[in-house]
Each structure stands twice: as C-alpha cells, then as structure tokens.
C-alpha cells in the first residue's frame, strides 16, 4: 500500500522532523512573510459563536436564529449538547493520537498516494518544490459505502476500526440534523438542502490532522489558508491546544474550543446552494512549539455527480443565481486545475475574471 513513488518527491514525515529535535525548520516549510501566523492575528478574546443545541429540544427558536446569524456572518460556529457522547469523542481522539505514536514502519504500511489521498499522508497537492505545511494526516472514506474499506483503516490500536466506525455513523446523523436547520433558516423546506446533496446518497470522509511540535511556529502553518470545497465540515478539535484560525474581515481569529463541542463550518457547496446567503470562510491552522495537536475534520459532501447550483426558491430577478451548475467532481477538478486563487475557490467560480485583478 506504500505509494510514495506517486508523489513528485520523497515523502518526509513531519513528525519525524519534529522528533529529531532539529532547532530550525527546513526551508520547505517556511511560509512567505505575508502568510505567516503573526500577520493580522487577533490576540483578543473574540471567539466564533458557541451555540447550545439542548434548547432546540424545547422548540426554542432563538437557537435557530443564532445558527442563522453564524452561517451568514461567520461561516463558523461551535455546538454543545449535540447528542454525541463525550466518552466517544474522547476515545476517538485518543485512538488517533495513539496511532500517530505507533512506530513509523507500522504507519508507513498505510502510506497514501495522490490518486485518492486515502491513508497516511504528509502533503496536499503534487506541485514539485511547493512550500509544505507542518502536519501529517490520515484520510479515509465513510460514505458512499462502496468507497468504505476497513482494510485501509488503521488496525491499531485494537479498537480503532470499531471506534472510527461508530464515530462516523454518529457524525453523519448529526450532520443530517444540522442540514435540516440550515434549510429551515433559509426559508426552505427542511429537506431541500439534503435532497440537493442527493438525499441519503451523500459523501462523507474523515481527515485526521496531526500537528507535531514545531521549533519555529512563527514561520510556518499546520494547514495553509483555504475554504472547504465540500458541503459542511464538523471538526473535533484538540481538547488541550488551540490552533484553528478563522478569517473575520482582515483579521485571523484563534478559535477557543469549548469542551466536547464540535466546530461547524459552511463549505463551498452550501454557499453555492444558498446563493451566497451562507458563507464559506477561509481558515488556517497555526502550530505550537511546546505541544502537539490532534484534530478530526469530518466532511459531509454532496453526491459527487449531482449538479450543485443555487436553490430555485432563493433565485429571483433581483437575486439572480451567482453560480453556474457544477457537480462536486467537476468542482474538485476545477480547484486542482486553477490552483489557489486569492480568497476562496468558490469566489473564483462565481467570477473567474476577478482573480486576474
């Protein structure tokens, strides 16, 4: 399964670099000055909205309003009392932490290739000589079932596959609940967004991020600035160390994770379906000199071959459709063909000529 020859250069595990005790990071990880963490980072106590879903059970419409405002103004929010047990959250995070601390030769047996990215990886993109991020990761598919292959999941620790499977099923159900809320908040029927995604025939995948300690965290990023190309992302953050930063205006806000909360963010496909009422927002990850971090990003995506376009109910002569129909498969190819383009990829889709200004 080791497919390193498919990458443009030999793969270097960032964890191995960190464990070697090197005093400086290699040049390959040094970001241009304008992209380094100190630029426009907001050190205040500002945080993304934190929303308690408990009161939804009692029909509290103010919760719907809070979620609506967060989707429109931030593109990000945290949710508490979401229905997934704290014990499962703690165990799935610990399973992955244990995996990343296994001997390298065990992890290497799951090494990925750029064909599918599934497995153990250390870079995104195949540009030779590219500046790299200070992170390793593991990527796997949960839905559709034809892509779900337990043999590509870690066999260690012993309960890894069982815990990952249980976690995946719970998060899929939670995303379904959130999709209804987002749809209602747009003034649509509760199933309109879900049906636009393909009903139950959706895609779901998990990327587990491992950010090793970094001797020069001011020079690099764990994950470069981007907006998520899919539908919706649920992030289970590290329970000890913050790292996610969200763009708000010209500033980068460091998210302060609430205990056992999920961080929810709108992806490009929901921005398209909402005709830009909901915002897909840039975010990035900073790293830490003293502590490692582990986070789990769960991506809830449309069926890959369904054209995604603004919902008909949201289009009027005064508010024409901002985006052409495009399947998720086509959109991913569009991103790979164009490469990074200013803000988010979805903005360049809306008006490609703007990227040249």
JOWOCOR-V823362 format. One record per helix or strand of 3 or more residues. SS is the DSSP state (a for helix, b for strand). FROM is the first residue (numbers start at 0). TO is the last residue. If there is no record, write none. Layout:
# JOWOCOR-V823362
ss: <SS/SS>
from: <FROM/FROM>
to: <TO/TO>
This chain:
# JOWOCOR-V823362
ss: <a/a/a/a/b/a/a/b/a/a/b/b/a/a/a/a/b/b/b/b/b/b/a/b/b/a/a/a/a>
from: <3/13/26/32/48/52/60/75/85/103/118/135/144/149/159/191/202/222/231/243/250/261/267/282/292/311/327/344/351>
to: <5/18/28/34/51/57/72/79/99/107/120/142/146/151/184/196/210/225/235/247/253/265/272/284/300/313/337/349/355>
